[in-house]
């Protein structure tokens, strides 16, 4: 490896990153939308469903604060990433054994194992994000991560469909089906580990890496652009997760979806996300990631509210397509904006802080959502629909209060929403340039 030119090292590493992401996406497709159905099959209550989302995210958030120091003690980002990913792959094994060996309080055991899985799955993210930001040229981040996201998204959808088919085939003994899903997830995570091992890590200046302490980053949340951005995204995630864990409950319990109908519905979301990855990535590169964030943010309040309009299956599939369009742009641009807005030396710590804040917000949203459901008056005969309405209203409040306090960090043209959607960045543009020096 030492004889390979740096340019070729980068090129090969970006290829391996796509392969790593593809294996990870297969793991994700087999599992991410089936943890809640697994819990329901184990007879979980609504409160336990809330805890299943909230407590693992809280533990994950706390672990993020230790991630930068652990990566530094490991000697390099990659030396930290590899063992953590190995342990993450192993956590799928006890999960598949729950129905067969953990007969006492199986849902609580599921919460324990999901917590370990999510902590280990996220612990390496700050180091991985820092390494990827060094590998991908700034001018190509939107397009690279857009293409990578499109590939991995397609694989996620494909394996989500496979997972739904497997569960439907084992409807008479669904725990065998879940065991196949979790066992497959372990295998694909080990494949992901192999490609991570093949990647090259660009060197990092230790002096620069220690230039900004994590406590200082936390204390300056309201006074820095990356800090205000982190607060904004965290509150959006809080508002979203007041309702997000309960869409599966609504479909499986209240609308009586079988696994096939459920899989078709969630697949519509992923297909839309895939379709718009490169669409938003190109626009983020040309017009700035904040332009994409602004546009998609104003769509997010409508995402849960449209579920109040109809229970028609085709309408709800269309609602998922709309959701995928909005979240594809928001999530992609948010990640790339964080890379843009942070300096190379302190990026790992900023990513850790961002992940911790969003994890705590997801936890708090799910806990509050699960707690208030029994207290809510019904809308159209269902209190979950009232929860969806509250989630949409909270998103709108946070967007109106905080979005305008975030500044673009790159030199980009000021364009209209119509120009952003059509991709006509030069024709008819005002010619003005928006820039902001990140701090």
Buried (B, 14 or more C-beta within 10 A) or exposed (E): EEEEEEEEBBBBBBEBBBBBBBBBBBBBBBBBBBBBBBBBBBEBEBEBBBBBBBBBBBBBBBBBBEBBEBBBEBEBBBEBBBEBBBBBBBBBEBBBEBBEEBEEEBBBBBBBBBBBBBBBBBBBBBBBBBBBBBBBEEEBBBBBBBBBBBBBBBBBBBBBBBBBBBBBBBEEEBBBBBBBBBBBBBBBBBBBBEBBBBBBBBEBEEEEBEBBEBEEBBEBBEEBBBBBBBBBBBBBBBBBBBBBBBBBBBBBBBBEBEBBBBBBBBBBBBBBBBBBBBBBBBBBBBBBBBBBBBBBBBBBBBBBBBBBEEBEBEEBBBBBBBBBBBBBBBBBBBBBBBBBBBEBBBBBBBBBBBBBBBBBBBBBBBBBBBEBBEEBEEBEEBBBBBBBBBBBBBBBEBBEEBBEEBBBBBEBBBBEEEBBEEEEBEEEBEEEEBEBEBE
